[in-house]
Structure formats: structure tokens, C-alpha cells
Amino acid sequence: QWLRNPGPQHEKRTLFGDVVCFLFITPLATVSGWLCLRGAVDHLHFSSRLEAVGLIALTVALFTIYLFWTLVSFRYHCRLYHEWRRNNQRVMLLIPKSAHVPSTQQSLLGLQPLKRSSKETIV
């Protein structure tokens, strides 16, 4: 229900946009981080250490920013969901179909009094 009607239209667009960004950025960040680390290993073996340290720092910054964005987006949408849930509770009253409902409660509930057979005992 929340996904079908999460509230104002901008919240629905924000959720859709964040999901699309997450699906696009996650593989991009993973491949970029792997390439940076692979380049850092190559630079450690064949050339300068300064370039390797720079690539490692770039990888750490990339993943830090990615994780920060993911955490902030997730918390934002969780907060919207909990606010929606608090304001849009759906309560259903289930009335059991029991023969043991007293006649006063039956009239309050709008039920017809049940006819009891002579073999039944009221408890």
C-alpha cells in the first residue's frame, strides 16, 4: 500500500530516483573501486608508490561517499515510511462466528440472536 500511495507525488519521484541511482551507481562504484585497486597494485609493482597511494585514497573516498549516500537515502525513505505508517493505520475488526455471543452483544453488533438447540449449554 505504501508503494502504491507513499504520500505526496515528490516523495514517489524521490523514491523512484533513488532506486534508479542505487541500481546504476552500485555496479559503477564496484567496478571503479576494483579498477582503482588493480591500478594501485600495478603501480606498486612497476612504478611509483605515490600514484598507488593516490589510487587507494581515491578508492576509499569513492566507497565512503557511496556508503554515506546509501545510508542517508535509506534512512530518509525509512523515516517517510514510518511516518506514513503512523498516519495511515488500517484497523480491521474481526468478529468471530461463535454461538457463544450473549444476546446483548449480538444486538450491539447488529447480529440476529442465534437459536440454540436443546443439547447446547451456555458457559
Buried (B, 14 or more C-beta within 10 A) or exposed (E): EEEEEBBEEEBBEBBEEBEEEBEEBEEEBEEBBEEBBEBBEEBBEEEEEEBBEBBBEBBEEBBEEBEEBBEEBEEBBEEBBEEBEEEEEEEEEEEEEEEEBEEEEEEEEEEEEEEEEEEEEEE
